[in-house]
Amino acid sequence: MEDAEPFRVLLEEERDRKVKLVKALRSDITSVSRARQDSNVDDEHDPEGSTIAFELSQAEALLEQSRAGLEEINAALERIAEGSYGRCQVCGAAIPEARLEARPWTPFCVEHASGRRR
């Protein structure tokens, strides 16, 4: 790709958002875990709303998704640095710019993103 600079800027902004989200989720999980340890509340049988265990499970799933997204973003920034950004990692074809605008971290063209011919 000749001019990957706009995508680098987008990726760096998204990386900053993901880093903040990961920190916030870690903090929330830690806080809830500490509060849970200091409490003898039986939240598993509370008929009012969701349980603390469920909330923790959701937060941990969001944390894992955010970490995975951060890895994808960092990989895209590495591809920009090495000059391979914007090329499908399966077939080597150029990834359409519209796709990169929607998902700037993607390493696949539309055909290979869906798993049709991996």
C-alpha positions as CSV (number, residue, x, y, z in Angstrom):
1,M,0.0,0.0,0.0
2,E,1.4,3.3,-1.1
3,D,0.0,5.5,1.7
4,A,-0.7,3.6,4.9
5,E,-0.3,6.7,7.0
6,P,-4.0,7.4,7.5
7,F,-4.5,3.8,8.6
8,R,-1.5,4.0,11.0
9,V,-3.2,7.0,12.6
10,L,-6.5,5.1,12.9
11,L,-4.8,2.0,14.3
12,E,-2.8,4.0,16.9
13,E,-6.0,5.8,18.0
14,E,-7.8,2.4,18.3
15,R,-4.8,0.9,20.2
16,D,-5.0,3.8,22.7
17,R,-8.7,3.1,23.2
18,K,-8.1,-0.6,23.7
19,V,-5.3,0.0,26.1
20,K,-7.5,2.2,28.3
21,L,-10.4,-0.4,28.1
22,V,-8.1,-3.2,29.1
23,K,-6.8,-1.2,32.1
24,A,-10.4,-0.3,33.1
25,L,-11.6,-3.9,32.8
26,R,-8.6,-5.2,34.8
27,S,-9.4,-2.6,37.5
28,D,-13.1,-3.5,37.6
29,I,-12.3,-7.3,37.8
30,T,-9.8,-6.7,40.6
31,S,-12.2,-4.5,42.6
32,V,-15.1,-6.9,42.3
33,S,-12.9,-9.9,43.2
34,R,-11.6,-8.1,46.3
35,A,-15.1,-7.1,47.3
36,R,-16.3,-10.6,46.8
37,Q,-13.5,-12.0,49.0
38,D,-14.5,-9.7,51.8
39,S,-18.2,-10.5,51.7
40,N,-20.2,-13.5,52.7
41,V,-23.1,-12.6,50.4
42,D,-24.7,-15.6,48.7
43,D,-25.1,-14.0,45.3
44,E,-25.7,-17.3,43.6
45,H,-29.2,-17.5,45.1
46,D,-30.2,-13.9,44.9
47,P,-33.4,-13.6,43.0
48,E,-32.7,-9.9,42.2
49,G,-30.6,-9.6,39.1
50,S,-27.4,-11.2,37.9
51,T,-24.8,-12.7,40.1
52,I,-21.3,-11.4,40.9
53,A,-19.9,-14.5,39.3
54,F,-21.8,-13.8,36.1
55,E,-20.6,-10.2,36.1
56,L,-17.0,-11.3,36.6
57,S,-17.4,-13.8,33.8
58,Q,-18.7,-11.1,31.4
59,A,-15.9,-8.7,32.4
60,E,-13.3,-11.4,31.8
61,A,-14.7,-12.2,28.4
62,L,-14.6,-8.6,27.5
63,L,-11.1,-8.4,28.7
64,E,-10.0,-11.3,26.6
65,Q,-11.8,-9.8,23.5
66,S,-10.0,-6.5,24.1
67,R,-6.6,-8.2,24.4
68,A,-7.2,-10.1,21.2
69,G,-8.2,-6.9,19.5
70,L,-5.1,-5.2,20.8
71,E,-3.0,-8.0,19.4
72,E,-4.6,-7.6,15.9
73,I,-4.0,-3.9,16.0
74,N,-0.3,-4.3,17.0
75,A,0.1,-6.9,14.2
76,A,-1.4,-4.4,11.7
77,L,1.0,-1.7,12.9
78,E,3.9,-4.2,12.4
79,R,2.7,-4.9,8.8
80,I,2.7,-1.1,8.2
81,A,6.3,-0.9,9.5
82,E,7.5,-3.8,7.3
83,G,5.6,-2.6,4.2
84,S,3.1,-5.5,3.9
85,Y,0.1,-3.7,5.2
86,G,-3.0,-3.8,2.9
87,R,-2.1,-7.2,1.4
88,C,-4.0,-10.4,2.2
89,Q,-1.8,-12.8,4.2
90,V,-3.3,-15.7,2.4
91,C,-3.3,-14.8,-1.3
92,G,-1.3,-11.6,-1.4
93,A,-4.0,-9.6,-3.2
94,A,-4.6,-6.0,-2.2
95,I,-7.2,-5.6,0.4
96,P,-9.9,-3.1,-0.8
97,E,-9.5,0.3,0.9
98,A,-13.2,0.3,1.9
99,R,-12.5,-2.9,3.9
100,L,-9.4,-1.4,5.5
101,E,-11.4,1.7,6.5
102,A,-14.0,-0.5,8.2
103,R,-11.5,-2.9,9.7
104,P,-8.0,-1.4,9.5
105,W,-6.5,-4.3,11.5
106,T,-7.6,-7.0,9.1
107,P,-4.9,-9.1,7.5
108,F,-7.3,-10.8,5.0
109,C,-9.2,-9.8,1.8
110,V,-12.9,-10.4,1.9
111,E,-12.7,-13.8,0.3
112,H,-10.2,-15.2,2.9
113,A,-11.7,-13.4,5.9
114,S,-14.8,-15.5,5.6
115,G,-12.7,-18.7,5.6
116,R,-13.9,-19.8,2.2
117,R,-10.4,-20.7,0.9
118,R,-8.0,-20.7,3.8
